[in-house]
Amino acid sequence: MIPGPFDYHRPESVADAVKLLATLGDDARPLAGGHSLLPMMKLRLATPAHLIDLHGVPELKFIRRDGNRMLIGAMTTQAELLASAEIKKSLPILQETALVIADPQVRYCGTLGGNVANGDPGNDMPALMLTLGARYSLEGPNGIREIAAVDFYQGAYFTALEPGEILTQIAIPVPSVNHGYAYEKLKRKVGDYATAAAAVMLTLSGGKVATCAIGLTNLHETPLLATDAAKAVIGTALDPAALKAASAAAQAIMAPAADARGPVEYRKSVGGIMVTRALQRAAARAK
Ligand SMILES: Cc1cc2nc3c(=O)[nH]c(=O)nc-3n(C[C@H](O)[C@H](O)[C@H](O)COP(=O)(O)OP(=O)(O)OC[C@H]3O[C@@H](n4cnc5c(N)ncnc54)[C@H](O)[C@@H]3O)c2cc1C
């Protein structure tokens, strides 16, 4: 329960943080809220020799609207997302999802950037970012690049982050005001990671689904975008046959681990139920 020894660094700009990461190499890790990294260090599953604490970098903390996009700095905490009037108005699903992450103590420290950069299939925000069509800005020794969230996740704890890169910003297209949304998460107890969860964003036209995106959490080694499941409901009034087809299409791409949260078949079964519930609740909210 005691982490290995490490040196602590507190840069004051992204440029300095990138320089430190480049100089210190593989032995250095960025530290955000610490609520995934520190438990891993205490279990000695991570033993970085250098921690680059990003709390001294003010340019990583912001929430602002830029035309049709919401821009969020990587060091914005889950609690700050929950407190934001702009997020409440434009992207309520972000607050619904943040609210089912752990408990207030974790949400006061845990950051959006840390949650999406971590690469843990159990994190709730990555599947939501896929569903929302988010893009990540990464800054490293070779400059700044942008990557779609859907291209970022490559395996459990394996992402497109190159050595020396820092995630600086998450950009999310603002959905139309009449959209419906839902994040449905099954967990064993308050504060637990998802046994299975589904995010849905949709719009209706004349009582039928016009657009739809579905994301899945902790049902594969990476977050998933369930495109065939979304296609199965487009043009329908979410009748029982359409819901069944969507649930089956989502289950077809699920490959969860068998672990303390249940065997594979159980997790796929409840994963399908999360998809159905999220679709129904999103449709009920669409204007
Ligand atoms: C009891 C408990 C319950 C939890 N339950 C949930 C849950 O239900 N759902 C959920 O989603 N999460 C849960 N979490 C995790 C929590 O949300 C973490 O805060 C989050 O996963 C990581 O964010 P962080 O800011 O703490 O990042 P850190 O722990 O500081 O970092 C996580 C990883 O991301 C890297 N990193 C961080 N920021 C950057 C950056 N800007 N650029 C590049 N790399 C970066 C770090 O180097 C590290 O590898 C739980 C945590 C605890 C302790």
The ligand as a Gaussian input file, in Angstrom:
#p B3LYP/6-31G(d) Opt

LIG

0 1
 C      -12.845000       4.688000      -5.235000
 C      -12.789000       5.103000      -6.667000
 C      -13.871000       4.859000      -7.488000
 C      -13.832000       5.252000      -8.830000
 N      -14.931000       5.013000      -9.620000
 C      -14.924000       5.415000     -10.909000
 C      -16.042000       5.226000     -11.743000
 O      -17.067000       4.685000     -11.342000
 N      -15.972000       5.665000     -13.029000
 C      -14.858000       6.277000     -13.526000
 O      -14.853000       6.676000     -14.679000
 N      -13.779000       6.478000     -12.745000
 C      -13.779000       6.071000     -11.456000
 N      -12.682000       6.290000     -10.682000
 C      -11.485000       6.892000     -11.288000
 C      -11.539000       8.403000     -11.214000
 O      -12.598000       8.914000     -11.997000
 C      -10.201000       8.985000     -11.677000
 O      -10.140000      10.254000     -11.134000
 C       -9.982000       9.066000     -13.175000
 O      -10.056000       7.789000     -13.779000
 C       -8.587000       9.564000     -13.530000
 O       -8.547000      10.918000     -13.436000
 P       -7.428000      11.629000     -12.585000
 O       -7.568000      13.075000     -12.859000
 O       -7.548000      11.200000     -11.172000
 O       -6.098000      11.085000     -13.284000
 P       -4.762000      10.444000     -12.686000
 O       -5.095000       9.333000     -11.772000
 O       -3.877000      11.504000     -12.168000
 O       -4.142000       9.882000     -14.053000
 C       -4.652000       8.750000     -14.696000
 C       -3.750000       8.387000     -15.889000
 O       -3.885000       9.341000     -16.918000
 C       -2.624000      10.004000     -17.162000
 N       -2.962000      11.419000     -17.361000
 C       -3.688000      12.191000     -16.528000
 N       -3.863000      13.404000     -17.070000
 C       -3.223000      13.392000     -18.257000
 C       -3.058000      14.341000     -19.300000
 N       -3.604000      15.565000     -19.230000
 N       -2.351000      13.981000     -20.391000
 C       -1.811000      12.744000     -20.497000
 N       -1.944000      11.806000     -19.556000
 C       -2.648000      12.118000     -18.447000
 C       -1.767000       9.737000     -15.931000
 O       -0.387000       9.752000     -16.239000
 C       -2.260000       8.359000     -15.535000
 O       -1.636000       7.388000     -16.325000
 C      -12.683000       5.898000      -9.343000
 C      -11.593000       6.154000      -8.505000
 C      -11.623000       5.764000      -7.187000
 C      -10.442000       6.061000      -6.324000

